[in-house]
């Protein structure tokens, strides 16, 4: 029941907590002191400066950078549920202009995909557990399959999205539904906004993902001489054009988030 009420409340008008984590005085004590810090913030900012892109596939694709946060200010003995959703940044659909290396508005947004929420698999858990280590949403996957039945987050390609992080206090009171709005708060970080794509459009995004993703080692070269020989080989072979296209488009990952 609590989850249903939260789902109904988390629409586009849901007020997000301030960047510094300050909360309205209307929140319950177990929520009012909660602070959330985005992990890998510098990396997120690097991507944001280029225009972050996230791959969506029919089967579902994990995010990189992974959404991770550190939480403080919880009641150690109280139970909390942590979850995420994704909301459109605007009502527009975009296309990438390669000649200017920029995103352009291509029209009005497509019909919104079914709204879903991703619950952290450790939910519910006591505040002490959430606060003792980084909370990672590494199992979250993005899909463009409107008929997905795996619980993945359904997004429209070529649309911009803002991830949101929600902290929900599990109120044991029998009439907790009457104060549901006091028992949760939402946090959003502007640097985590991204464009949903089926193939990377900006080659600089591809390069940064390869350089910063620990599972992309197969795409890196540490030996300059070998790198030179590979380039000559691919340029002279019929596979050169194909390899160049693949290396700047889609990085395919397996179930362990490793590039294949």
Secondary structure, 3 states (H helix, E strand, C coil): CHHHHHHHHCCCCCCCCCCCCCCCCCCCHHHHCCEEEECCHHHHHHHHHHCCEEECECCCEECCCCCEEEEECCCCCCEEEEEEEEEECCCEEEEEECCCCEEEEEEECCCCCCCCCEECCCCCEEHHHHHCCCEECCCCEEECCCCCCCCCEECCCCCEEEEEEEEEECCCCCCHHHHHHHCEEEEECHHHCEEEECCCCCHHHHHHHHHHCCCCHHHCCCCHHHHHHHHHHHHHCCCHHHHHHHHCCCCCECCCCCEC
